[in-house]
Amino acid sequence: MPRRRPKAVRAERWRPPKHTPVRRIPAVSARTRVAVRRVEAERLWPDAVAVALSRFESAFRQPGRYLEGPYESPGIEIEDGRDDLEEVLRHLPTGARADLGRLVERIDAEFERRTLPNPGWVSEWTAGRWWWWRLRER
C-alpha cells in the first residue's frame, strides 16, 4: 500500500474555524486551548470554558467570606459553569485534562472555602456533583 502524503494526513486533522473570535483561557498552554476548542465545538458551544471561568472570576471578586446567591440574575448560577467545566474535563485528552484540571482545582478550593456544606440536600440530579450541595448566602 502506498504511503499517504503529509498534506493528506494534515487535511484530516481537526482545525478550529477561521476568522472566529475566541476568548482566551488564562493560565493554560496553547495545546490545551486547542483541545478545549475542539471539545467545545463537538460537545458544547464556543467559549463555554471561558464563560464558565469568567463566572467564577466575577463571583470570587465579591467581598466577604461567603459568596452571595445570584440575586441579579437567578437563572445563571456559577454551579452551571462548573458543570460545563466538568463536561469539558471528561472529554479532554490526558495532558490537556491535567493542565485545565489544575486551574479547576484552584477554583474548587476557593468555591469550597467560600460556601457552606449542606448535607441534607442531595438529589439524583446532583449525584456526583458536590458543588451543587454547597450553600451560599442569599
N, C-alpha and C positions, 0 to 999 in steps of 0.2 A: 504494500500500500504506500503511495507516495506521501511524502511529508507535507504538512499543511504550511502555507506561507504565514509568516508572523502577522501580516496585515489581516488575514482572515481570522486568525485567533483573537487578535485585539478587537475586531469588529463584533465579536460575540460577547465581549465583556460588557457589564452594565456600566453606563455612564450617566451622570446626572444631566437633566435637561439644560441646554444652553440658554443664556440670557434670562435666567430666573433668579431674582434677588433672594438671597438666603441669609437669615440671621446667623451670626457666628456664635458657636458654642464655646464659651471661655474654658480654659484650663484642660483641654483635651488635645490630642495630637491631630494632625491633618488626616491621617489614616482613619482615625476614629470618627472624625466628622464625615468622611466619605461613607463609612459603614452605616452611620446613623442616617444619613440622607437616603441611603438605599433602603433601609428598613422603613423609614418614613414613607418613601414612595410606594413600597409594597404593602404596608400594613396600616399606616396612619394617614397623616396629611403633612404637607411641607411645613417645616418649622415647629413641629409638635414638641420636640425636646426643648428647643429654645424658649417656646412659650411656657412650658412647664417650669423650666428653670427660672424664668423671669417672675412667675407667680411666687415661687419660694423666695426669691430675692426681695421682692416687694413686701412679702409678709414678714420676713426677718428684719426688715428695716423699721418695723413698728417698735416704738419704745416700750420698755417694760419687760417684766419677766415672762409673762404669758402672752400667747397670741390671742387676738380677739377673733370673734366669729365674723363671717362675711356679711356685715351689716350693709355695705354699699351695693353689693350685687350677690344676693343669696344663692343664685343658681350656679355661681362659679366658685368652686371650692378648691383649695390647694391640694386636697386629697385626690381630686381628679387628675391633677398634674402628676402626682406620684403614681397613679395608675398608668398613665401614659409612659412614664419612665420605666416602670416595671415591664410593660409590654415590649418596649424597645430593648431593654436588657435581655429579655428572654430570647430574642431573635438575633442578637449581635454575635459575630464571631468571637472567639475566646479573648484575643488581645484587646479588641475594642470594648468588650464587656468589662474587662478588668480596668481599663482606662476610665470609662464612664462610671463604672462601679465605685471607684474611689471618690468621685465627685458626689455620687448619690449617698455614699456612706456618711460624708460630712453633712449633707442635707438631713439625713435621717437622724443623726446625733443631735443636731440643732433643733429639729422638729420635736424629738423626744424630750429634749431639755425644756422646751417652751410650752409643752402641753402636759395634761394630767391623764393618768390612766383611768379608764372606765371599764372595769372588769365585768360589770353587769350587762353591757350592751354588746352582744355578739350575735351575728345572724349568718345564715348560709350565704347571703350575698357578699359579706365581707370576709368569708373564710380565707385565711392565709394572708390577708392584707391588714396587718397590725395598725397601720396609720389611720384606719377608719375607727379604731377602738379607742382613740385618744380624745380627750375633751379640751375644748378651747373656751376661754371666757367669752361670754356674749354680752 
